[in-house]
Amino acid sequence: MRAMQLTFGAVGPTDLEALATWFPRQHWPFHGRERVDDAWVRERAAAGYFWGAEVRSFLAFDSERAPLALLRVFDFGDVSPLVDLRVADAARGRGVGSATLGWVTSHLFESESELVRLGGYTRHDNLAMRRAFEKCGYAQEAYHRRSWPMADGTLADSVGYAALRPEAPSAHSGPAPGHSETPATARPCYQGSCLCRSVRYELVGELGDFGYCHCTSCQKASGSAHGANAPVARADFVLLAGSGTLRHFQSSPGKYRVFCANCGSPLYAYLAATPEILRVRLGTLDTPFTRAPKAHTWVSEGARWAPIDGSIPQFPEWAPREVLTQAGSKQP
């Protein structure tokens, strides 16, 4: 992929209309509200959220002056102002976040002679933001358990980073000095996408056991002889892009299959009874996945044109749990 040509500019009152248009069009999975409206933007602008004595904001633009990211720096009255980065849906996974954070970090250290450090916090599973911090010379300084409010009222872990003046500008390309892996970054990570790559995701937790399901529903949903699905905790599923193209189809009472509306790729399924578990379609993984299936299930409905060979156990309906535990399914 060719490098994007970005330009940057400070945000002020004359940008209010552009912000009021841009913000509601995006999806913010790692901020307090995933969706905001025009009124939300205007209320915060009036309250000094984007600009003011202790707040600076900057926009990143592409070559056609379309905004791709906004970085807000606040608490300038403190010894360690904090950064808050938002990247547009279509720009995620393309290096825009790191480029924006790097430019703003360099710009502020160069223009603010009294500025000693910049800090920032992110949710523990926001791997893209954590990588941006590290790439731009920010050192991990804290790991706070149950400190990040979620939309459902629960609390997630958060991570704190900071850059000191000697570490700027952002030429530092690896983890900052003193950085150590935390349980969040040490956990398995898989990346995946749909066929058209409008939807991109990461898994920051391990996938559970899986088998091949030959039921007619899985044949219809996959367009093949069987489905290959593995469970993962919803909290470990990080949607990087494409929330606006996801569609939910109730294929049977209480079971929802989620797919990309652009290309039709099935991505995952879940039950209304256990929404905290997703069953990810393994064919959408971009990261190599080498584990072997535990069983063939529902072979009583299997496609006659696709005979099953090999030594993997076969079951006419559900497999016994001692052979294969299908978390997040209707397995009895």
C-alpha positions as CSV (number, residue, x, y, z in Angstrom):
1,M,0.0,0.0,0.0
2,R,1.4,3.4,-0.9
3,A,2.0,5.8,1.9
4,M,-0.7,8.4,2.4
5,Q,0.1,12.1,2.0
6,L,-1.2,13.8,5.1
7,T,-1.3,17.4,6.1
8,F,-2.2,18.8,9.5
9,G,-3.8,21.9,10.9
10,A,-5.0,23.3,14.2
11,V,-8.7,23.3,14.9
12,G,-10.6,26.4,15.9
13,P,-14.2,27.8,16.0
14,T,-14.3,28.1,12.2
15,D,-14.1,24.3,12.0
16,L,-17.2,23.7,14.0
17,E,-19.4,22.9,11.0
18,A,-16.9,20.4,9.6
19,L,-16.6,18.7,13.0
20,A,-20.4,18.6,13.4
21,T,-20.5,16.8,10.0
22,W,-17.5,14.5,10.5
23,F,-18.0,13.2,14.0
24,P,-21.5,11.6,13.6
25,R,-20.4,9.8,10.5
26,Q,-17.8,7.8,12.4
27,H,-17.9,4.9,14.9
28,W,-15.9,5.3,18.1
29,P,-15.6,1.8,19.7
30,F,-13.0,2.9,22.3
31,H,-14.6,6.1,23.5
32,G,-17.4,6.5,26.0
33,R,-20.1,6.8,23.2
34,E,-19.7,4.8,20.1
35,R,-22.0,7.1,18.2
36,V,-22.4,10.9,18.6
37,D,-24.7,13.4,16.9
38,D,-24.5,17.0,15.8
39,A,-25.8,18.2,19.1
40,W,-23.1,16.3,21.0
41,V,-20.4,18.1,18.9
42,R,-21.9,21.6,19.4
43,E,-22.4,21.2,23.1
44,R,-18.8,20.1,23.6
45,A,-17.5,22.9,21.4
46,A,-19.4,25.4,23.5
47,A,-17.9,23.9,26.7
48,G,-14.3,24.2,25.4
49,Y,-13.8,20.5,24.6
50,F,-12.0,21.2,21.3
51,W,-10.3,24.5,21.8
52,G,-9.6,26.9,24.7
53,A,-7.0,28.1,27.1
54,E,-6.0,24.5,28.1
55,V,-7.1,22.6,25.0
56,R,-5.6,22.3,21.5
57,S,-7.0,20.1,18.7
58,F,-5.5,19.2,15.4
59,L,-6.9,17.6,12.2
60,A,-5.1,15.3,9.8
61,F,-6.2,15.6,6.2
62,D,-5.7,13.5,3.1
63,S,-4.6,15.0,-0.3
64,E,-8.1,16.1,-1.0
65,R,-8.5,17.8,2.4
66,A,-10.9,15.2,3.7
67,P,-10.4,14.9,7.5
68,L,-9.0,11.5,8.6
69,A,-8.2,12.0,12.3
70,L,-8.5,14.4,15.1
71,L,-6.1,14.6,18.0
72,R,-7.2,16.6,21.1
73,V,-4.6,17.7,23.7
74,F,-6.1,18.9,27.0
75,D,-5.1,19.8,30.5
76,F,-2.4,22.2,29.3
77,G,-2.4,23.7,32.8
78,D,-1.0,20.5,34.2
79,V,2.6,19.2,34.0
80,S,1.5,16.4,31.7
81,P,-1.1,17.3,29.1
82,L,-3.1,14.4,27.8
83,V,-3.7,13.3,24.2
84,D,-7.0,11.9,22.8
85,L,-6.8,10.5,19.3
86,R,-9.8,9.6,17.0
87,V,-9.3,8.1,13.6
88,A,-12.0,7.9,10.9
89,D,-13.4,4.5,10.1
90,A,-12.1,4.4,6.6
91,A,-8.6,5.5,7.7
92,R,-8.0,2.8,10.4
93,G,-5.3,0.3,9.8
94,R,-3.4,2.6,7.4
95,G,-0.9,4.3,9.6
96,V,-2.9,7.5,10.0
97,G,-3.1,7.3,13.8
98,S,0.7,6.9,14.2
99,A,1.4,9.7,11.7
100,T,-1.0,12.1,13.4
101,L,0.3,11.3,16.9
102,G,3.9,11.6,15.8
103,W,3.3,14.9,14.1
104,V,1.4,16.5,17.0
105,T,4.0,15.2,19.5
106,S,6.9,16.8,17.5
107,H,4.9,20.0,16.9
108,L,4.1,20.5,20.5
109,F,7.6,19.8,21.9
110,E,9.0,22.2,19.3
111,S,6.5,25.0,19.8
112,E,5.9,24.8,23.6
113,S,9.3,25.4,25.2
114,E,7.9,24.7,28.7
115,L,6.3,21.4,27.8
116,V,8.2,18.6,29.5
117,R,5.9,15.6,28.8
118,L,2.8,14.4,27.1
119,G,0.6,11.6,28.3
120,G,-2.3,9.5,27.2
121,Y,-4.5,6.6,28.2
122,T,-6.3,3.9,26.3
123,R,-8.3,0.8,26.9
124,H,-6.1,-2.3,27.4
125,D,-7.5,-4.0,24.3
126,N,-7.1,-1.0,21.9
127,L,-4.0,-2.6,20.3
128,A,-3.9,-0.1,17.4
129,M,-3.6,2.9,19.9
130,R,-1.1,1.1,22.0
131,R,1.1,0.4,18.9
132,A,0.8,4.1,17.9
133,F,2.0,5.2,21.3
134,E,5.0,2.9,21.2
135,K,5.9,3.8,17.6
136,C,5.9,7.5,18.5
137,G,8.2,7.1,21.5
138,Y,5.7,6.9,24.3
139,A,6.7,4.6,27.2
140,Q,4.1,2.6,29.0
141,E,4.0,3.9,32.6
142,A,0.9,2.4,34.1
143,Y,-1.6,-0.5,33.9
144,H,-4.9,0.3,35.7
145,R,-7.3,-2.5,36.4
146,R,-11.0,-1.9,36.1
147,S,-10.6,1.8,35.4
148,W,-12.2,2.4,32.0
149,P,-16.0,2.9,32.0
150,M,-17.8,0.9,29.3
151,A,-21.1,1.7,27.7
152,D,-22.8,-1.3,29.5
153,G,-21.7,0.0,32.9
154,T,-18.8,-2.4,33.4
155,L,-15.2,-1.4,33.8
156,A,-12.3,-2.5,31.6
157,D,-8.5,-2.2,32.2
158,S,-6.6,0.8,30.9
159,V,-3.0,1.5,30.1
160,G,-1.1,4.8,30.5
161,Y,1.7,6.1,28.3
162,A,3.9,9.2,28.2
163,A,6.6,10.8,26.1
164,L,9.3,13.1,27.5
165,R,10.9,16.0,25.6
166,P,14.2,14.1,25.1
167,E,12.2,11.3,23.4
168,A,10.6,13.5,20.8
169,P,10.4,13.9,17.8
170,S,8.8,10.6,16.9
171,A,11.8,9.0,15.1
172,H,11.8,6.2,17.8
173,S,10.4,3.2,15.9
174,G,10.2,0.6,18.6
175,P,9.0,0.2,22.1
176,A,10.2,3.1,24.3
177,P,12.9,2.5,26.8
178,G,11.7,0.7,29.9
179,H,8.6,-0.7,28.2
180,S,7.6,-4.2,29.3
181,E,4.9,-6.5,28.0
182,T,1.7,-6.6,30.0
183,P,-0.8,-9.4,30.1
184,A,-2.8,-7.6,27.5
185,T,-0.1,-7.4,24.9
186,A,1.2,-10.9,25.7
187,R,-2.1,-12.5,24.9
188,P,-2.6,-14.2,21.5
189,C,-3.7,-11.9,18.7
190,Y,-5.3,-12.7,15.4
191,Q,-6.3,-10.3,12.6
192,G,-9.2,-10.9,10.2
193,S,-11.3,-9.2,7.6
194,C,-14.1,-9.7,5.1
195,L,-13.6,-10.3,1.4
196,C,-13.8,-6.6,0.4
197,R,-11.8,-5.6,3.6
198,S,-14.4,-3.1,4.6
199,V,-14.6,-4.9,7.9
200,R,-11.3,-5.5,9.8
201,Y,-10.9,-6.9,13.3
202,E,-8.5,-8.1,15.8
203,L,-8.8,-10.9,18.4
204,V,-6.8,-10.3,21.6
205,G,-7.8,-13.5,23.3
206,E,-7.3,-17.1,22.4
207,L,-9.9,-18.9,20.3
208,G,-11.7,-21.9,21.8
209,D,-11.9,-25.4,20.3
210,F,-13.7,-25.8,17.0
211,G,-15.2,-28.4,14.7
212,Y,-16.8,-28.6,11.3
213,C,-20.5,-28.2,11.4
214,H,-22.4,-29.8,8.5
215,C,-25.9,-28.7,9.3
216,T,-27.9,-27.2,6.5
217,S,-27.9,-23.7,8.1
218,C,-24.1,-23.6,8.1
219,Q,-24.0,-24.8,4.5
220,K,-26.3,-22.0,3.5
221,A,-24.5,-19.4,5.6
222,S,-21.0,-20.4,4.3
223,G,-21.9,-21.4,0.8
224,S,-19.9,-24.5,1.3
225,A,-20.1,-28.1,2.7
226,H,-19.7,-27.0,6.3
227,G,-19.0,-24.1,8.7
228,A,-15.7,-23.7,10.6
229,N,-16.3,-21.5,13.7
230,A,-14.5,-21.0,16.9
231,P,-15.6,-19.1,20.1
232,V,-14.0,-16.0,21.5
233,A,-15.1,-13.6,24.2
234,R,-16.9,-10.5,22.8
235,A,-14.6,-8.4,25.0
236,D,-11.6,-9.8,23.0
237,F,-13.1,-9.0,19.6
238,V,-11.8,-5.6,18.5
239,L,-13.5,-4.0,15.5
240,L,-11.0,-1.9,13.7
241,A,-13.1,-0.8,10.7
242,G,-16.4,-1.4,9.0
243,S,-19.0,-1.1,11.7
244,G,-21.3,0.7,9.3
245,T,-21.4,-2.3,6.9
246,L,-22.2,-5.0,9.5
247,R,-25.6,-6.5,9.3
248,H,-27.3,-8.9,11.7
249,F,-29.6,-11.7,10.5
250,Q,-31.6,-13.8,12.9
251,S,-31.3,-17.3,11.2
252,S,-33.2,-19.1,14.0
253,P,-34.9,-17.8,17.2
254,G,-32.3,-16.2,19.3
255,K,-29.4,-16.8,16.9
256,Y,-27.8,-13.9,15.0
257,R,-25.4,-14.2,12.1
258,V,-23.3,-11.1,11.3
259,F,-22.0,-10.4,7.8
260,C,-20.6,-7.6,5.6
261,A,-23.3,-5.9,3.6
262,N,-20.8,-5.0,0.9
263,C,-19.4,-8.4,0.0
264,G,-21.5,-10.8,2.0
265,S,-18.7,-12.4,4.0
266,P,-20.0,-14.1,7.2
267,L,-17.9,-12.8,10.1
268,Y,-19.4,-14.2,13.3
269,A,-22.5,-15.4,15.1
270,Y,-23.9,-15.1,18.6
271,L,-26.8,-16.1,20.7
272,A,-29.1,-13.7,22.4
273,A,-28.8,-15.9,25.5
274,T,-25.0,-15.7,25.6
275,P,-24.1,-12.4,23.8
276,E,-20.7,-12.2,25.6
277,I,-19.5,-15.1,23.3
278,L,-18.9,-14.7,19.6
279,R,-18.4,-17.6,17.2
280,V,-15.9,-16.3,14.6
281,R,-15.8,-17.6,11.1
282,L,-12.3,-19.0,10.7
283,G,-12.2,-18.4,7.0
284,T,-12.1,-14.6,7.7
285,L,-8.8,-14.8,9.7
286,D,-5.8,-13.2,8.0
287,T,-3.4,-14.5,10.7
288,P,-2.4,-18.1,10.2
289,F,-4.5,-20.5,12.4
290,T,-3.0,-24.0,12.6
291,R,-5.0,-25.8,15.2
292,A,-6.9,-29.0,14.2
293,P,-10.7,-29.5,14.4
294,K,-12.0,-31.7,17.2
295,A,-15.0,-33.2,15.4
296,H,-17.4,-33.2,12.5
297,T,-20.9,-32.4,13.8
298,W,-24.4,-32.7,12.2
299,V,-23.1,-35.1,9.6
300,S,-26.7,-36.4,9.3
301,E,-27.4,-33.2,7.2
302,G,-24.0,-33.3,5.4
303,A,-23.7,-32.5,1.7
304,R,-23.6,-35.8,-0.2
305,W,-21.3,-34.3,-2.8
306,A,-18.6,-33.7,0.0
307,P,-17.7,-37.0,1.6
308,I,-15.9,-36.9,4.9
309,D,-12.6,-38.6,5.1
310,G,-10.0,-38.9,7.9
311,S,-9.9,-39.9,11.5
312,I,-11.6,-36.9,13.1
313,P,-14.6,-38.1,15.1
314,Q,-18.1,-37.7,13.4
315,F,-21.4,-37.2,15.1
316,P,-24.9,-37.2,13.5
317,E,-25.9,-34.1,15.6
318,W,-24.0,-32.3,18.4
319,A,-20.7,-33.7,19.6
320,P,-20.5,-34.7,23.3
321,R,-18.9,-31.9,25.4
322,E,-16.1,-34.2,26.4
323,V,-15.1,-34.3,22.7
324,L,-15.9,-30.7,21.7
325,T,-17.2,-27.9,23.8
326,Q,-18.9,-25.4,21.4
327,A,-19.2,-22.3,23.6
328,G,-21.7,-19.8,22.4
329,S,-23.7,-22.4,20.5
330,K,-27.0,-24.2,21.2
331,Q,-25.1,-27.3,22.1
332,P,-27.1,-29.1,24.8
